[in-house]
Amino acid sequence: MISLIVLLGSILYLQNRRRHGKTYPKKICRMLLGAELAALILSGTELLPAGRLVSDLVRPENGKAGREESLIAGTREGEIRYQLTLEEREMSAREAEDKITAARTELADFLRENTEALSGESPDPKAGEERAKAGGGKEKEETEGLSKRSQGEGDKADIREIDRDLRFPQSLQKGQVALHWSMQPEGILEQNGRFHRDLLSEDQLIAANLVYICGSSRREETIRFLARAYPADSKEGYRSRIKRALEEREKTDRQNQKMDLPEQDFRGEAIRWMRPYSWRGEKLLALGFTGALLMLFAQKKSRMEAVKRRRENADRDYPSIISEIALYLSAGVTVKNALERISAAYEERRKQGQTGHEGYEALSLLVRRMKEGISERQAYEDWPGLCPTASYRKLSMLLIQNLQRGNRRLAELFEEEKQRAEEAGRLRCKKLGDEASTRLLIPMVGLLAVVLMILLAPALFMHL
C-alpha cells in the first residue's frame, strides 16, 4: 500500500510540474519511477499470501539450499511470530537407488570415453609372477587375490586399460551421489586418478573398490584396471625399468657396505655407470664474478652517497657563511678580509674540538690558496669545484661581479642572498622532517600487524 501511494504521488507531482511548464531531469525521474514500480510489484507479491491461512510448507528439492520461512501463529494468547529453517527434502530409498543406478551409468560413460576396454585380451600372468618374485610374497598374494576375484566375477567383467592420469569423479548426479575410491594394490593409482606409471616395470592389474553413497543408501562395486607400463622399447620405459632395478638392488643389498650397481639391463645389454659432471667449479666462478660486481656496485653507491652527504653538509653550512660575510660587509670590511676572518674563527673552533663542516673546510682551503699566491678571481672561480652546489656557484658569481663592478650594492645583494639561504634552509629542514616521518611509518605498520595478529590469532585457533 505504501509503494502504491508513493508511486501515485510521484506521478501526480510530475504531471503538475509539467502542467505548469516546469522541467525535471528525465533520466532521474524514470529511474525513480522504475524503482517505485518494482517496489509495488514486490509488495504485491508479498501482500497476496500474507494473512492467509497456511496448512503446509513446500520443501526445497533435494540438492537445493534450505530457505527461511517466517510464520505467525494465531492463538488465544495472541499472534506469535516464528522463524523456521526449512531444509531440503530427503530422498526415499527408492529414489536413492535410482540415483545410484543413474550414477553407475554416468560413471560407465566416463570410463568408456577416457579409457579403452581390454577387448578379449587378458593380463599377462608371467608379468605378475616376475613382479611377485622380485618384490616378495606380498605382491604374489595380491596378484593371486585379484586373479581369484576376477574369476569369481565371471568373464563378463570389464577390464579397462589405463596409461595416463584420470580425474576420477568424486560425486555424480549433480553432487547427489558421493563416490569413495580405494585401490588395491596401493601406490600406483591414487584415489583422485593420478597414475604413477614410472613405478611399473610391467603391466599391473589394479582393483578399484568403489562405494556409491546417496542419502542412507550405499552400493559397492569393483572396477578393474590394467595399468599399462611404458613400452620396453621407449626411452621412458627403459628409464623406469632401470630405476626399478636400482631401487630393488638398493633394498636387497643394505647389509653390505658397498652396493654393486647392475652390470646389465633387463635386455641383457651392458651398462656403463658414471658420475655426472657437477659444474661446481663453474658455479664458484660465477659466484665470484657476481660477488665482485656486487662489491663494485656497493663501492660506487657508497661513493655517490658520500658525495651527496658532502653536498648536503655544504648546503647546510651555506646560510651561516652568507650571514657572517654579510655581517662583515655591513661593518665595512672587504670580502677578502671577511673570508680570512671567518676562516681564522673556524680554525680556532676546530682547535677547541668542534667537528668539521664541509662549507667551512672549503672556505679555509680557499683562503690558504689565496695566501699561497693564487689570484683572488681564480680562487673565487675555483670555489664551486670545492663545493659543487648551486648555492656556492651563485656565491662565486657574486664575488666575481664584486671584483668587476666594485663594492657598490654588494651589502644589499648579500643581505638578499642571506634571506634566500635562510628560507632554503627552512625548506630543507621541513623536507628532512617529512622524510623522517615517512620512515617512521614502516615500524608503525609492523606494530599494527603485531596487534592485529594478537587480536586475530585466538579467533583463528578457536575456529580451527
PEHU-V893848 format. One record per backbone hydrogen bond with DSSP energy under -0.5 kcal/mol. CO is the residue of the C=O (numbers start at 1). NH is the residue of the N-H. E is the energy in kcal/mol with one decimal. If there is no record, write none. Layout:
co->[CO | CO]
nh->[NH | NH]
e->[E | E]
This chain:
co->[1 | 2 | 3 | 4 | 5 | 6 | 7 | 8 | 9 | 10 | 11 | 12 | 13 | 14 | 15 | 16 | 17 | 18 | 24 | 25 | 26 | 27 | 28 | 29 | 30 | 31 | 32 | 33 | 34 | 35 | 36 | 37 | 38 | 39 | 40 | 41 | 42 | 43 | 44 | 45 | 46 | 49 | 57 | 60 | 61 | 67 | 69 | 69 | 71 | 72 | 73 | 73 | 75 | 78 | 80 | 82 | 84 | 84 | 85 | 86 | 92 | 93 | 94 | 95 | 96 | 97 | 98 | 99 | 100 | 101 | 102 | 103 | 104 | 105 | 106 | 107 | 108 | 109 | 110 | 111 | 116 | 118 | 123 | 124 | 125 | 126 | 127 | 128 | 129 | 130 | 131 | 132 | 136 | 137 | 138 | 139 | 140 | 141 | 142 | 143 | 144 | 145 | 146 | 147 | 148 | 149 | 150 | 151 | 154 | 157 | 158 | 158 | 159 | 160 | 161 | 162 | 166 | 170 | 172 | 172 | 173 | 176 | 177 | 178 | 180 | 182 | 184 | 188 | 188 | 190 | 192 | 193 | 194 | 194 | 195 | 196 | 197 | 204 | 206 | 206 | 207 | 207 | 208 | 208 | 209 | 210 | 211 | 212 | 213 | 214 | 217 | 219 | 221 | 221 | 223 | 224 | 225 | 225 | 226 | 226 | 227 | 231 | 234 | 235 | 236 | 237 | 238 | 239 | 240 | 241 | 242 | 243 | 244 | 245 | 246 | 247 | 248 | 249 | 251 | 258 | 263 | 265 | 269 | 271 | 279 | 280 | 281 | 282 | 283 | 284 | 285 | 286 | 287 | 288 | 289 | 290 | 291 | 292 | 293 | 294 | 295 | 296 | 297 | 298 | 299 | 300 | 301 | 302 | 303 | 304 | 305 | 306 | 307 | 308 | 309 | 310 | 311 | 312 | 313 | 314 | 315 | 317 | 318 | 319 | 320 | 321 | 322 | 323 | 324 | 325 | 326 | 327 | 328 | 329 | 334 | 335 | 336 | 337 | 338 | 339 | 340 | 341 | 342 | 343 | 344 | 345 | 346 | 347 | 348 | 349 | 350 | 357 | 358 | 359 | 360 | 361 | 362 | 363 | 364 | 365 | 366 | 367 | 368 | 369 | 370 | 375 | 376 | 377 | 378 | 379 | 380 | 380 | 382 | 382 | 383 | 383 | 387 | 389 | 390 | 391 | 392 | 393 | 394 | 395 | 396 | 397 | 398 | 399 | 400 | 401 | 402 | 407 | 407 | 409 | 410 | 411 | 412 | 413 | 414 | 415 | 416 | 417 | 418 | 419 | 420 | 421 | 422 | 423 | 424 | 425 | 426 | 427 | 428 | 429 | 430 | 431 | 432 | 433 | 434 | 435 | 436 | 437 | 438 | 439 | 439 | 440 | 441 | 442 | 443 | 444 | 445 | 446 | 447 | 448 | 449 | 450 | 451 | 452 | 453 | 454 | 455 | 456 | 457 | 458 | 459 | 460]
nh->[5 | 6 | 7 | 8 | 9 | 10 | 11 | 12 | 13 | 14 | 15 | 16 | 17 | 18 | 19 | 20 | 22 | 21 | 26 | 29 | 30 | 31 | 32 | 33 | 34 | 35 | 36 | 37 | 38 | 39 | 40 | 41 | 42 | 43 | 44 | 45 | 46 | 47 | 48 | 49 | 50 | 52 | 59 | 89 | 64 | 86 | 71 | 84 | 82 | 74 | 75 | 80 | 78 | 75 | 73 | 71 | 69 | 86 | 87 | 67 | 96 | 97 | 98 | 99 | 100 | 101 | 102 | 103 | 104 | 105 | 106 | 107 | 108 | 109 | 110 | 111 | 112 | 113 | 114 | 115 | 161 | 121 | 125 | 128 | 129 | 130 | 131 | 132 | 133 | 134 | 135 | 136 | 140 | 141 | 142 | 143 | 144 | 145 | 146 | 147 | 148 | 149 | 150 | 151 | 152 | 153 | 154 | 154 | 157 | 159 | 160 | 224 | 118 | 226 | 116 | 228 | 168 | 179 | 176 | 177 | 176 | 178 | 172 | 213 | 211 | 209 | 207 | 190 | 196 | 193 | 168 | 166 | 190 | 196 | 197 | 199 | 200 | 227 | 208 | 225 | 184 | 209 | 210 | 223 | 182 | 221 | 180 | 219 | 178 | 217 | 214 | 212 | 210 | 223 | 208 | 160 | 206 | 227 | 162 | 228 | 204 | 234 | 238 | 239 | 240 | 241 | 242 | 243 | 244 | 245 | 246 | 247 | 248 | 249 | 250 | 251 | 252 | 253 | 254 | 260 | 271 | 268 | 265 | 273 | 283 | 284 | 285 | 286 | 287 | 288 | 289 | 290 | 291 | 292 | 293 | 294 | 295 | 296 | 297 | 298 | 299 | 300 | 301 | 302 | 303 | 304 | 305 | 306 | 307 | 308 | 309 | 310 | 311 | 312 | 313 | 314 | 315 | 316 | 317 | 318 | 319 | 321 | 322 | 323 | 324 | 325 | 326 | 327 | 328 | 329 | 330 | 331 | 333 | 332 | 338 | 339 | 340 | 341 | 342 | 343 | 344 | 345 | 346 | 347 | 348 | 349 | 350 | 351 | 352 | 354 | 353 | 361 | 362 | 363 | 364 | 365 | 366 | 367 | 368 | 369 | 370 | 371 | 372 | 374 | 373 | 379 | 380 | 381 | 382 | 383 | 383 | 384 | 385 | 386 | 386 | 387 | 389 | 393 | 394 | 395 | 396 | 397 | 398 | 399 | 400 | 401 | 402 | 403 | 404 | 405 | 406 | 410 | 411 | 413 | 414 | 415 | 416 | 417 | 418 | 419 | 420 | 421 | 422 | 423 | 424 | 425 | 426 | 427 | 428 | 429 | 430 | 431 | 432 | 433 | 434 | 435 | 436 | 437 | 438 | 439 | 440 | 441 | 441 | 442 | 443 | 444 | 445 | 446 | 447 | 448 | 449 | 450 | 451 | 452 | 453 | 454 | 455 | 456 | 457 | 458 | 459 | 460 | 461 | 462 | 463 | 464]
e->[-2.3 | -2.5 | -2.3 | -2.6 | -2.5 | -2.2 | -2.2 | -2.6 | -2.2 | -2.3 | -2.3 | -2.1 | -2.1 | -2.2 | -2.3 | -1.5 | -2.9 | -1.1 | -0.5 | -2.1 | -2.8 | -2.3 | -2.4 | -2.8 | -2.5 | -2.2 | -2.2 | -2.5 | -2.4 | -2.3 | -2.1 | -2.3 | -2.5 | -2.5 | -2.2 | -2.3 | -1.7 | -2.0 | -2.0 | -0.7 | -0.9 | -1.6 | -0.6 | -2.4 | -2.1 | -2.8 | -0.5 | -2.9 | -2.9 | -0.6 | -0.8 | -2.4 | -1.5 | -1.9 | -3.4 | -2.5 | -3.3 | -0.7 | -0.8 | -1.8 | -2.5 | -2.2 | -2.2 | -2.4 | -2.4 | -2.4 | -2.5 | -2.5 | -2.4 | -2.0 | -2.4 | -2.7 | -2.4 | -2.2 | -2.0 | -2.6 | -2.2 | -1.9 | -1.7 | -2.2 | -3.5 | -1.4 | -0.6 | -1.2 | -2.2 | -2.7 | -2.2 | -2.0 | -2.4 | -2.2 | -2.6 | -1.5 | -0.9 | -2.4 | -2.1 | -2.5 | -2.6 | -2.5 | -2.3 | -2.2 | -2.5 | -2.2 | -2.3 | -2.1 | -2.3 | -1.4 | -0.6 | -0.8 | -1.1 | -0.5 | -0.5 | -0.7 | -1.9 | -2.7 | -0.8 | -2.6 | -1.3 | -2.6 | -0.6 | -2.2 | -1.3 | -0.5 | -2.7 | -2.3 | -1.9 | -3.0 | -2.9 | -0.5 | -3.1 | -1.3 | -1.1 | -2.8 | -2.6 | -0.6 | -1.4 | -1.2 | -1.5 | -3.1 | -0.6 | -3.3 | -1.9 | -0.7 | -0.7 | -2.6 | -1.1 | -2.8 | -1.6 | -2.1 | -2.8 | -2.2 | -2.8 | -3.6 | -3.8 | -0.5 | -3.4 | -2.3 | -3.4 | -0.8 | -2.1 | -0.7 | -2.2 | -1.6 | -2.2 | -2.4 | -2.7 | -2.1 | -2.2 | -2.5 | -2.2 | -2.2 | -2.3 | -2.5 | -2.4 | -2.3 | -2.3 | -1.9 | -2.2 | -1.1 | -0.7 | -0.6 | -2.3 | -1.6 | -2.3 | -0.6 | -2.1 | -2.6 | -2.3 | -2.7 | -2.4 | -2.4 | -2.5 | -2.5 | -2.6 | -2.5 | -2.5 | -2.4 | -2.3 | -2.5 | -2.5 | -2.6 | -2.7 | -2.6 | -2.5 | -2.4 | -2.6 | -2.4 | -2.5 | -2.3 | -2.6 | -2.4 | -2.5 | -2.4 | -2.3 | -2.5 | -2.7 | -2.5 | -2.5 | -1.8 | -1.5 | -1.0 | -0.6 | -2.0 | -2.6 | -2.2 | -2.2 | -2.5 | -2.7 | -2.1 | -2.3 | -2.6 | -2.2 | -0.9 | -2.3 | -1.6 | -2.1 | -2.4 | -2.2 | -2.5 | -2.4 | -2.3 | -2.6 | -2.4 | -1.9 | -2.5 | -1.9 | -2.0 | -2.1 | -1.9 | -1.2 | -2.1 | -1.4 | -2.4 | -2.2 | -1.8 | -2.6 | -2.2 | -2.1 | -2.2 | -2.4 | -2.1 | -1.8 | -2.1 | -1.4 | -2.1 | -1.0 | -2.2 | -2.1 | -2.3 | -1.6 | -0.8 | -0.5 | -0.5 | -0.7 | -1.1 | -0.9 | -1.9 | -2.6 | -1.6 | -2.0 | -2.1 | -2.5 | -1.9 | -2.1 | -2.2 | -2.2 | -2.4 | -1.6 | -1.6 | -1.6 | -3.0 | -1.9 | -1.6 | -0.5 | -2.1 | -2.5 | -1.9 | -2.3 | -2.4 | -2.2 | -2.0 | -2.3 | -2.5 | -2.4 | -2.2 | -2.4 | -2.3 | -2.1 | -2.3 | -2.2 | -2.3 | -2.2 | -2.2 | -2.4 | -2.1 | -2.2 | -2.4 | -2.3 | -2.3 | -2.0 | -2.2 | -1.6 | -0.5 | -1.1 | -1.0 | -0.6 | -1.6 | -2.7 | -2.1 | -2.5 | -2.2 | -2.3 | -2.0 | -2.3 | -2.5 | -2.4 | -2.3 | -2.0 | -2.8 | -2.6 | -0.6 | -0.5 | -2.4 | -2.6 | -2.3 | -2.0 | -2.3]
